[in-house]
Amino acid sequence: LKWILAQVDVANFTTCGAPQAMMGSLPVEGLVIEPFKVTAAVIILALTLVLISRDSWSWLPVGRTCGAMLGASLMVVFQVVQPEHAFEAVDLETLAVLFGISAMVHYLEREGFFEFLAGPMLKQCGSPFSLLICISAVSFMSAALFMNDPACLFLTPLVVKVVAARKLPPAPYLIALATSANIGAAVTPIGSPQNMIIATKSGFSFLDFLVPLGPVAALAWLININVVCLLFRRQLFPPTLETMQADDIANAHRADSTHEGTHGDAELAQVEPTDPIAPDSSTLGTSSTDWIADGTAEPLPKALQFLWCRITRPKLVAFLTVALGVMIGFIADLPLGWTCICGASAMVILDRQPPDEMLRSVDGSLLLFFSSLFIVMRGISETGLPSLLWREVMLGPDSEEANLGNSGVLAIFALLVLIGSNVMSNVPLVLLVSPEIHVFGRYSNFAWLVLSWVSTVAGNLTLVGSVANLIVAEKARTHHELGFREYTRVGAPSTLLLIPATLPVLWWLADTRLGM
């Protein structure tokens, strides 16, 4: 900021006449730099980011939503953004997608969809490793279809119940749940709020996301699972029965030699190998989902499962039919916002009950939070500061576009997105970077995908990098305190491995699908 203001000799200043040293490359036509607006916008942005970084601060306990609303108000009060421009900045389609997905998830969750989806898979898991694979796979798929935050919200209690019933360490399963949800959220434009914003601004269809990002996310999922298994190998791969018996015999022989054979035989006779993964029925409750945890109930034949669901849960079948129709609408490239709204409306009609419960379940504060962020980021963008800094970093002295095909430029871009997503959160970063994607020229399509991919999986870096991580930690707190260090021990190496490993694959798939 000091560097920019030092270049400004008059109150209003058009960058078309700015020195080339200040611009770093090309001037931005029609961009006017006003020192007061720049200063006010930077201070307001900094205050907003601080307020939304925590649930509450002792010196100003307003919370995240009202912190963002305060920032939007200050942008208008200090005339960084004109009132009419502020309302124009709000992306109604993104809000419509958020509302529609939240409403549909409410109806599906109420009818036991997540238990119906995860139950048969978890029931068949006979080892800690296979249980980990099932949990992470269900989390991955649920996040891709219903957003990562709702997926973690509804799956975490089920995972805690299963793990507690089998007396397994919760940490690897909770971490796998959160990290897999963040990876799966990158696959579709409805998987995360930042993807919704990118889909709106880039014009990408559902398949434009799915085709290149689906295989990339599958590769990342495999890398993440291997990291979890490596760091929790002792808990996930317990000694076999034969190994345990051999160890017990060896220990008994050592005890025999130590005690001169007086007690060795008695100790050996008392050795009773146990199954380390057998569920403990004493920890089970009385709910209808206990069979998921203990695996004692006989499963229905596959041919009868749908009929059973149709007889006992007709609304679930109806809601799943609507959800399938919504997915077909996405693939057919219908407008995302209206497709979600129509799907939610159809479920309201099929439910044939007052929608009061659904309306209460939809997080209105989340919609207000994003609306306020749209205005705050519009304000900082209108100052011209992001354009100047972005061009200074990404463009060479004589370049007309940033060559994202160059591995060095790609690495810098991915690193900036990774750091920015963890410093200011992924949604504000996407709102800030989106207007500048055009500097990549013919590589713009690839830049949108890199922005979507890296900003989403960047949430796996630390516990506070994603709201989904915090949801898992909060919902599991009564059974296990998932700490920052415990999570980051897995999340950091996984993220730093999978991003460079997947970007070349993303390049090839993006070139095949979108062309560059």
TORFI-8433 format. One line per 3 residues: for each residue x, y, z of C-alpha. Coordinates in nm, 3 decimals, padded with zeros to 5 digits. Layout:
<nodes>
X,Y,Z; ...
</nodes>
This chain:
<nodes>
00.000,00.000,00.000; 00.286,00.237,00.086; 00.452,00.153,-00.244
00.135,00.232,-00.441; 00.058,00.557,-00.261; 00.417,00.671,-00.314
00.354,00.660,-00.688; 00.038,00.869,-00.672; 00.099,01.243,-00.709
-00.264,01.352,-00.742; -00.584,01.249,-00.574; -00.728,01.078,-00.880
-00.496,00.895,-01.109; -00.556,00.679,-01.415; -00.318,00.389,-01.452
-00.305,00.440,-01.827; -00.067,00.726,-01.752; 00.118,00.547,-01.475
00.488,00.475,-01.498; 00.566,00.133,-01.641; 00.761,00.045,-01.324
00.447,00.079,-01.119; 00.235,-00.138,-01.344; 00.491,-00.413,-01.380
00.350,-00.492,-01.724; 00.036,-00.377,-01.903; -00.172,-00.079,-01.791
-00.530,-00.145,-01.695; -00.760,00.058,-01.914; -00.999,00.287,-01.728
-00.874,00.193,-01.382; -00.864,00.485,-01.140; -00.656,00.469,-00.820
-00.781,00.683,-00.530; -00.554,00.679,-00.222; -00.839,00.727,00.025
-01.045,00.444,-00.122; -00.743,00.213,-00.133; -00.654,00.285,00.230
-01.012,00.247,00.352; -01.069,-00.074,00.154; -00.750,-00.239,00.280
-00.829,-00.153,00.644; -01.190,-00.275,00.610; -01.076,-00.597,00.440
-00.820,-00.662,00.714; -01.083,-00.603,00.984; -01.332,-00.831,00.807
-01.081,-01.114,00.770; -00.991,-01.090,01.137; -01.357,-01.097,01.243
-01.446,-01.398,01.027; -01.136,-01.593,01.129; -01.296,-01.695,01.461
-01.644,-01.756,01.598; -01.605,-01.466,01.836; -01.346,-01.220,01.970
-01.355,-01.088,02.324; -01.298,-00.731,02.206; -01.579,-00.749,01.949
-01.796,-01.061,01.993; -02.004,-01.023,01.679; -01.932,-01.360,01.516
-01.842,-01.448,01.159; -02.169,-01.352,00.991; -02.206,-01.013,01.153
-01.833,-00.953,01.106; -01.877,-00.994,00.731; -02.191,-00.779,00.741
-01.998,-00.508,00.926; -01.729,-00.514,00.658; -01.991,-00.480,00.382
-02.155,-00.188,00.565; -01.823,-00.008,00.606; -01.746,-00.051,00.236
-02.069,00.138,00.157; -02.034,00.396,00.437; -01.685,00.497,00.322
-01.805,00.500,-00.040; -01.560,00.234,-00.150; -01.864,00.072,-00.311
-02.172,00.262,-00.419; -02.498,00.124,-00.273; -02.637,00.022,-00.612
-02.310,-00.153,-00.701; -02.312,-00.333,-00.367; -02.641,-00.506,-00.442
-02.521,-00.589,-00.791; -02.217,-00.762,-00.640; -02.430,-01.024,-00.465
-02.431,-01.344,-00.672; -02.792,-01.460,-00.648; -02.728,-01.785,-00.834
-02.471,-01.896,-00.576; -02.716,-01.815,-00.296; -02.989,-02.008,-00.479
-02.763,-02.314,-00.506; -02.676,-02.292,-00.136; -03.041,-02.264,-00.036
-03.161,-02.540,-00.268; -02.890,-02.789,-00.171; -02.944,-02.719,00.201
-03.318,-02.774,00.167; -03.280,-03.100,-00.026; -03.018,-03.229,00.218
-03.259,-03.160,00.505; -03.530,-03.380,00.356; -03.288,-03.658,00.263
-03.125,-03.657,00.607; -03.461,-03.658,00.783; -03.559,-03.976,00.598
-03.233,-04.148,00.694; -03.056,-04.120,00.358; -02.704,-04.102,00.498
-02.761,-04.409,00.718; -02.914,-04.587,00.419; -02.611,-04.491,00.206
-02.338,-04.568,00.458; -02.498,-04.850,00.659; -02.462,-05.144,00.416
-02.103,-05.044,00.336; -01.995,-05.002,00.697; -02.168,-05.325,00.796
-01.949,-05.531,00.564; -01.622,-05.386,00.695; -01.439,-05.655,00.886
-01.108,-05.480,00.956; -00.998,-05.133,01.065; -00.848,-05.071,00.719
-01.162,-05.167,00.527; -01.369,-04.950,00.762; -01.140,-04.656,00.688
-01.182,-04.710,00.313; -01.562,-04.726,00.344; -01.585,-04.413,00.558
-01.361,-04.210,00.328; -01.541,-04.334,00.014; -01.885,-04.245,00.151
-01.754,-03.905,00.261; -01.600,-03.844,-00.082; -01.922,-03.925,-00.270
-02.150,-03.740,-00.028; -01.943,-03.422,-00.047; -01.940,-03.430,-00.427
-02.319,-03.454,-00.439; -02.434,-03.258,-00.133; -02.144,-03.026,-00.036
-01.870,-03.108,00.211; -02.015,-02.928,00.513; -02.354,-03.110,00.522
-02.181,-03.440,00.445; -01.953,-03.404,00.748; -02.238,-03.276,00.963
-02.451,-03.586,00.913; -02.181,-03.852,00.872; -01.969,-03.765,01.177
-02.220,-03.897,01.441; -02.254,-04.220,01.244; -01.878,-04.265,01.219
-01.832,-04.194,01.590; -02.097,-04.454,01.673; -01.934,-04.722,01.456
-01.583,-04.654,01.584; -01.692,-04.647,01.948; -01.883,-04.974,01.909
-01.573,-05.147,01.775; -01.339,-04.984,02.028; -01.118,-04.836,01.755
-00.912,-04.516,01.782; -01.128,-04.234,01.640; -00.851,-04.009,01.503
-00.771,-04.181,01.170; -01.139,-04.222,01.084; -01.233,-03.863,01.170
-00.937,-03.725,00.976; -01.015,-03.949,00.678; -01.377,-03.832,00.690
-01.285,-03.463,00.683; -01.002,-03.482,00.428; -01.201,-03.706,00.192
-01.495,-03.467,00.206; -01.273,-03.175,00.108; -01.127,-03.372,-00.182
-01.468,-03.493,-00.302; -01.607,-03.139,-00.281; -01.374,-03.033,-00.561
-01.531,-03.272,-00.813; -01.856,-03.087,-00.888; -01.973,-02.725,-00.896
-02.211,-02.799,-00.607; -01.946,-02.959,-00.386; -01.837,-02.638,-00.216
-01.937,-02.269,-00.208; -01.619,-02.162,-00.389; -01.696,-02.406,-00.671
-02.044,-02.257,-00.703; -01.888,-01.912,-00.739; -01.635,-02.037,-00.994
-01.905,-02.215,-01.196; -02.109,-01.894,-01.209; -01.820,-01.669,-01.310
-01.649,-01.908,-01.551; -01.960,-02.041,-01.723; -01.843,-02.401,-01.676
-02.103,-02.674,-01.698; -02.140,-02.964,-01.455; -01.942,-03.192,-01.685
-01.671,-02.928,-01.733; -01.600,-02.979,-01.364; -01.663,-03.350,-01.340
-01.463,-03.477,-01.638; -01.124,-03.321,-01.552; -01.159,-03.299,-01.175
-01.316,-03.642,-01.116; -01.005,-03.850,-01.205; -00.780,-03.594,-01.036
-00.982,-03.616,-00.715; -00.975,-03.997,-00.731; -00.594,-03.987,-00.751
-00.579,-03.737,-00.465; -00.810,-03.958,-00.260; -00.573,-04.252,-00.304
-00.274,-04.040,-00.200; -00.460,-03.910,00.104; -00.567,-04.259,00.214
-00.208,-04.383,00.185; -00.085,-04.096,00.401; -00.347,-04.170,00.667
-00.262,-04.542,00.659; 00.109,-04.472,00.684; 00.080,-04.241,00.983
-00.176,-04.460,01.162; -00.042,-04.797,01.048; -00.031,-04.948,01.397
-00.396,-04.868,01.466; -00.521,-04.968,01.121; -00.314,-05.282,01.077
-00.318,-05.454,01.418; -00.120,-05.776,01.467; -00.281,-06.089,01.326
-00.409,-06.366,01.552; -00.105,-06.581,01.476; 00.132,-06.295,01.550
-00.045,-06.223,01.878; -00.023,-06.588,01.982; 00.346,-06.604,01.892
00.413,-06.286,02.089; 00.221,-06.419,02.386; 00.416,-06.747,02.380
00.746,-06.560,02.354; 00.647,-06.336,02.645; 00.547,-06.643,02.846
00.884,-06.809,02.780; 01.065,-06.492,02.886; 00.857,-06.481,03.203
00.934,-06.851,03.260; 01.307,-06.794,03.240; 01.284,-06.490,03.466
01.082,-06.666,03.736; 01.273,-06.995,03.704; 00.972,-07.173,03.560
00.747,-07.139,03.864; 00.470,-06.946,03.698; 00.535,-06.973,03.324
00.291,-07.254,03.250; 00.010,-07.088,03.442; 00.063,-06.758,03.259
00.068,-06.932,02.921; -00.257,-07.115,03.002; -00.428,-06.783,03.077
-00.345,-06.632,02.738; -00.667,-06.584,02.543; -00.621,-06.409,02.210
-00.893,-06.159,02.133; -01.017,-06.006,01.814; -00.897,-05.644,01.809
-01.181,-05.533,01.586; -01.474,-05.720,01.734; -01.758,-05.483,01.824
-01.854,-05.443,02.185; -02.228,-05.476,02.226; -02.218,-05.300,02.561
-02.145,-04.971,02.388; -02.441,-04.994,02.152; -02.755,-04.794,02.202
-03.108,-04.887,02.118; -03.159,-04.690,01.799; -03.252,-04.845,01.468
-02.900,-04.793,01.335; -02.729,-05.025,01.584; -02.709,-05.296,01.319
-02.473,-05.068,01.127; -02.225,-05.072,01.412; -02.238,-05.428,01.537
-02.307,-05.610,01.210; -02.531,-05.869,01.373; -02.842,-05.828,01.158
-02.875,-06.038,00.846; -02.866,-05.815,00.535; -03.152,-05.821,00.291
-03.082,-05.963,-00.054; -02.979,-05.689,-00.290; -03.282,-05.747,-00.509
-03.510,-05.677,-00.211; -03.332,-05.373,-00.069; -03.512,-05.125,-00.296
-03.848,-05.293,-00.229; -03.782,-05.276,00.146; -03.702,-04.908,00.116
-04.014,-04.847,-00.095; -04.239,-05.012,00.163; -04.089,-04.864,00.479
-03.961,-04.528,00.352; -04.171,-04.415,00.056; -04.071,-04.051,00.105
-03.704,-04.138,00.085; -03.761,-04.302,-00.253; -03.955,-03.997,-00.371
-03.685,-03.759,-00.252; -03.412,-03.969,-00.414; -03.607,-03.958,-00.739
-03.610,-03.577,-00.718; -03.238,-03.573,-00.639; -03.175,-03.790,-00.944
-03.377,-03.546,-01.155; -03.167,-03.259,-01.021; -02.848,-03.443,-01.115
-02.983,-03.500,-01.465; -03.056,-03.128,-01.483; -02.697,-03.050,-01.386
-02.560,-03.283,-01.653; -02.799,-03.133,-01.910; -02.641,-02.794,-01.832
-02.955,-02.636,-01.690; -02.900,-02.329,-01.467; -02.757,-02.447,-01.135
-02.952,-02.207,-00.918; -03.295,-02.272,-01.065; -03.234,-02.646,-01.085
-03.164,-02.655,-00.710; -03.462,-02.432,-00.629; -03.693,-02.651,-00.839
-03.559,-02.964,-00.668; -03.620,-02.816,-00.323; -03.971,-02.706,-00.427
-04.051,-03.056,-00.551; -03.945,-03.208,-00.218; -04.162,-02.956,-00.031
-04.464,-03.065,-00.237; -04.389,-03.437,-00.198; -04.345,-03.399,00.177
-04.702,-03.266,00.211; -04.618,-03.099,00.542; -04.557,-02.737,00.642
-04.195,-02.655,00.550; -04.125,-02.473,00.877; -03.872,-02.733,00.990
-03.691,-02.717,00.656; -03.675,-02.337,00.662; -03.530,-02.347,01.013
-03.268,-02.598,00.903; -03.147,-02.378,00.618; -02.866,-02.166,00.756
-02.983,-01.813,00.681; -02.674,-01.672,00.849; -02.464,-01.854,00.591
-02.651,-01.683,00.307; -02.602,-01.345,00.476; -02.235,-01.426,00.532
-02.174,-01.491,00.162; -02.381,-01.191,00.054; -02.165,-00.968,00.275
-01.843,-01.122,00.146; -01.951,-01.051,-00.212; -01.980,-00.681,-00.124
-01.651,-00.667,00.069; -01.459,-00.829,-00.217; -01.631,-00.606,-00.471
-01.503,-00.310,-00.273; -01.141,-00.422,-00.266; -01.159,-00.511,-00.637
-01.292,-00.166,-00.734; -00.986,00.001,-00.584; -00.767,-00.158,-00.852
-00.521,-00.284,-00.594; -00.570,-00.657,-00.666; -00.523,-00.598,-01.040
-00.198,-00.411,-00.987; -00.051,-00.664,-00.749; -00.173,-00.964,-00.947
-00.019,-00.837,-01.270; 00.303,-00.751,-01.090; 00.334,-01.109,-00.964
00.197,-01.314,-01.252; 00.302,-01.118,-01.563; 00.654,-01.065,-01.690
00.780,-00.721,-01.795; 00.687,-00.774,-02.162; 00.412,-01.036,-02.134
00.056,-00.991,-02.246; -00.066,-01.300,-02.062; 00.055,-01.529,-01.786
00.176,-01.857,-01.934; 00.017,-02.114,-01.706; 00.170,-02.381,-01.926
00.504,-02.290,-01.771; 00.567,-02.507,-01.466; 00.716,-02.216,-01.272
00.415,-01.990,-01.328; 00.181,-02.278,-01.245; 00.371,-02.347,-00.923
00.355,-01.981,-00.819; -00.017,-01.962,-00.893; -00.093,-02.282,-00.702
00.122,-02.169,-00.408; -00.052,-01.831,-00.390; -00.392,-02.000,-00.393
-00.283,-02.252,-00.127; -00.146,-01.984,00.106; -00.429,-01.740,00.041
-00.695,-02.004,00.105; -00.552,-02.069,00.451; -00.480,-01.705,00.535
-00.806,-01.544,00.425; -01.023,-01.856,00.368; -01.104,-02.006,00.030
-01.427,-01.820,-00.051; -01.282,-01.467,-00.002; -00.975,-01.571,-00.200
-01.185,-01.700,-00.492; -01.389,-01.379,-00.492; -01.066,-01.176,-00.496
-00.888,-01.376,-00.767; -01.184,-01.441,-01.001; -01.181,-01.097,-01.170
-00.811,-01.143,-01.252; -00.828,-01.483,-01.423; -00.839,-01.312,-01.761
-00.466,-01.234,-01.734; -00.404,-01.600,-01.818; -00.545,-01.548,-02.165
-00.579,-01.878,-02.352; -00.500,-02.061,-02.028; -00.799,-01.911,-01.847
-01.000,-02.233,-01.852; -00.714,-02.420,-01.691; -00.667,-02.137,-01.440
-01.031,-02.172,-01.330; -00.983,-02.543,-01.268; -00.657,-02.489,-01.079
-00.825,-02.222,-00.866; -01.115,-02.456,-00.792; -00.897,-02.758,-00.719
-00.627,-02.597,-00.506; -00.859,-02.366,-00.310; -01.076,-02.664,-00.214
-00.811,-02.920,-00.120; -00.616,-02.643,00.057; -00.872,-02.688,00.333
-00.695,-03.013,00.424; -00.373,-02.836,00.520; -00.475,-02.752,00.878
-00.771,-02.810,01.107; -00.894,-02.451,01.062; -00.846,-02.456,00.684
-01.201,-02.575,00.619; -01.537,-02.543,00.790; -01.588,-02.915,00.725
-01.285,-02.993,00.942; -01.424,-02.785,01.226; -01.764,-02.954,01.194
-01.604,-03.298,01.231; -01.401,-03.185,01.532; -01.703,-03.026,01.699
-01.947,-03.314,01.638; -01.696,-03.571,01.766; -01.580,-03.371,02.069
-01.770,-03.580,02.324; -01.582,-03.892,02.209; -01.249,-03.756,02.090
-01.078,-03.417,02.102; -00.939,-03.378,01.751; -00.661,-03.126,01.802
-00.484,-02.891,01.563; -00.152,-03.074,01.586; -00.307,-03.420,01.548
-00.495,-03.316,01.236; -00.213,-03.116,01.077; 00.023,-03.412,01.123
-00.182,-03.583,00.850; -00.336,-03.292,00.660; -00.018,-03.100,00.586
00.188,-03.381,00.425; -00.118,-03.509,00.240; -00.194,-03.167,00.090
00.167,-03.090,00.004; 00.197,-03.426,-00.171; -00.128,-03.442,-00.363
-00.127,-03.089,-00.512; 00.199,-03.125,-00.711; 00.113,-03.486,-00.795
-00.227,-03.400,-00.943; -00.161,-03.074,-01.130; 00.006,-03.242,-01.431
-00.289,-03.482,-01.458; -00.530,-03.188,-01.433; -00.340,-03.012,-01.714
-00.380,-03.308,-01.948; -00.748,-03.364,-01.867; -00.832,-02.994,-01.892
-00.666,-02.975,-02.232; -00.869,-03.277,-02.346; -01.203,-03.143,-02.216
-01.179,-02.765,-02.254; -00.884,-02.706,-02.485; -00.604,-02.459,-02.419
</nodes>
